[in-house]
Amino acid sequence: MNKLTLRLNTILGELAKCNTFADVGCDHGYVAEAMLSEGKCDFVYVTDVSGVCLKKAEDLLKNNYDGKFKAIVTDGLKNVPKVEQVLIAGMGGELICDILKNADFLPERLVLQPMKNTEKVRKTVISLGYKMVKDTTFKDVKYYDLIVCEKGEESYSEYEIEFGRDNLRDKGDAFKEVILKKLAVIDVATKTASEEERKRLENLKKKYEEVIS
Ligand SMILES: C[S@@+](CC[C@H](N)C(=O)[O-])C[C@H]1O[C@@H](n2cnc3c(N)ncnc32)[C@H](O)[C@@H]1O
């Protein structure tokens, strides 16, 4: 068993075996190390906009993986050589969208774990020519969304963009818990809401109840 958290192990589980891989905003570099140690890739680019953060990854990799990795201080995917698969995890959805829109290249496969604004990430990957082959919510103390994209086209409903296709189909525990928390917030807000606001909250409540029923 490796030393990764459940969140990082869940992400690792969605990364495919490949030749070249980039972990954008790698910070500690744990996922890159696991990709190399488990033989899931031959060469890794660890990148981060912060040299201080990137040094953690370099220090982690330099003793055992000399010649198998390159560390690059950079903004997103600028100045990163083309790779097959890219991970962008632990950042806000808007930042992930900016990184993808400003990228020097777009890989065949993307694994994304936005901390918020996941619907914006879904819209952006679709606009950039990806389909989402996995789009789910999981729990590791907190709740996280995880999206796996491959090049291709598919059409998505408004609900799928808002909630994620796998969540709507599987209605997994983590997704249900997220929605139940939203419903609890609505119930509290409804108590002091104006008439107009109450109607808006009632509609929202119906929608949330529908997606987990
Ligand atoms: C919260 S950490 C996440 C680390 C790791 N990816 C994870 O999921 O555990 C976010 C990292 O993204 C880096 N970062 C923020 N903006 C970035 C950008 N535009 N390009 C590359 N890295 C960025 C930060 O310096 C930080 O190391």
Ligand as a Chemical Component Dictionary entry (heavy atoms), coordinates in Angstrom:
data_LIG
# 
_chem_comp.id                   LIG 
_chem_comp.type                 NON-POLYMER 
_chem_comp.pdbx_formal_charge   0 
_chem_comp.three_letter_code    LIG 
# 
loop_
_chem_comp_atom.comp_id 
_chem_comp_atom.atom_id 
_chem_comp_atom.alt_atom_id 
_chem_comp_atom.type_symbol 
_chem_comp_atom.charge 
_chem_comp_atom.model_Cartn_x 
_chem_comp_atom.model_Cartn_y 
_chem_comp_atom.model_Cartn_z 
_chem_comp_atom.pdbx_ordinal 
LIG C1  C1  C 0  -3.597 22.831 -3.263  1  
LIG S1  S1  S 1  -2.192 22.461 -4.208  2  
LIG C2  C2  C 0  -2.639 20.930 -4.959  3  
LIG C3  C3  C 0  -1.469 20.035 -5.071  4  
LIG C4  C4  C 0  -1.745 18.708 -5.747  5  
LIG N1  N1  N 0  -2.065 18.882 -7.134  6  
LIG C5  C5  C 0  -2.856 17.973 -5.038  7  
LIG O1  O1  O 0  -3.935 17.793 -5.618  8  
LIG O2  O2  O -1 -2.653 17.560 -3.882  9  
LIG C6  C6  C 0  -2.294 23.582 -5.578  10 
LIG C7  C7  C 0  -0.955 23.731 -6.297  11 
LIG O3  O3  O 0  -1.181 24.363 -7.539  12 
LIG C8  C8  C 0  -0.171 25.299 -7.776  13 
LIG N2  N2  N 0  -0.657 26.269 -8.766  14 
LIG C9  C9  C 0  -1.531 27.289 -8.580  15 
LIG N3  N3  N 0  -1.736 27.952 -9.737  16 
LIG C10 C10 C 0  -0.993 27.316 -10.682 17 
LIG C11 C11 C 0  -0.769 27.522 -12.076 18 
LIG N4  N4  N 0  -1.372 28.524 -12.735 19 
LIG N5  N5  N 0  0.067  26.701 -12.730 20 
LIG C12 C12 C 0  0.699  25.695 -12.071 21 
LIG N6  N6  N 0  0.538  25.461 -10.748 22 
LIG C13 C13 C 0  -0.299 26.257 -10.067 23 
LIG C14 C14 C 0  0.134  25.868 -6.394  24 
LIG O4  O4  O 0  1.406  26.484 -6.339  25 
LIG C15 C15 C 0  0.026  24.603 -5.526  26 
LIG O5  O5  O 0  1.268  23.954 -5.422  27 
# 
loop_
_chem_comp_bond.comp_id 
_chem_comp_bond.atom_id_1 
_chem_comp_bond.atom_id_2 
_chem_comp_bond.value_order 
_chem_comp_bond.pdbx_ordinal 
LIG C1  S1  SING 1  
LIG S1  C2  SING 2  
LIG S1  C6  SING 3  
LIG C2  C3  SING 4  
LIG C3  C4  SING 5  
LIG C4  N1  SING 6  
LIG C4  C5  SING 7  
LIG C5  O1  DOUB 8  
LIG C5  O2  SING 9  
LIG C6  C7  SING 10 
LIG C7  O3  SING 11 
LIG C7  C15 SING 12 
LIG O3  C8  SING 13 
LIG C8  N2  SING 14 
LIG C8  C14 SING 15 
LIG N2  C9  SING 16 
LIG N2  C13 SING 17 
LIG C9  N3  DOUB 18 
LIG N3  C10 SING 19 
LIG C10 C11 SING 20 
LIG C10 C13 DOUB 21 
LIG C11 N4  SING 22 
LIG C11 N5  DOUB 23 
LIG N5  C12 SING 24 
LIG C12 N6  DOUB 25 
LIG N6  C13 SING 26 
LIG C14 O4  SING 27 
LIG C14 C15 SING 28 
LIG C15 O5  SING 29 
# 
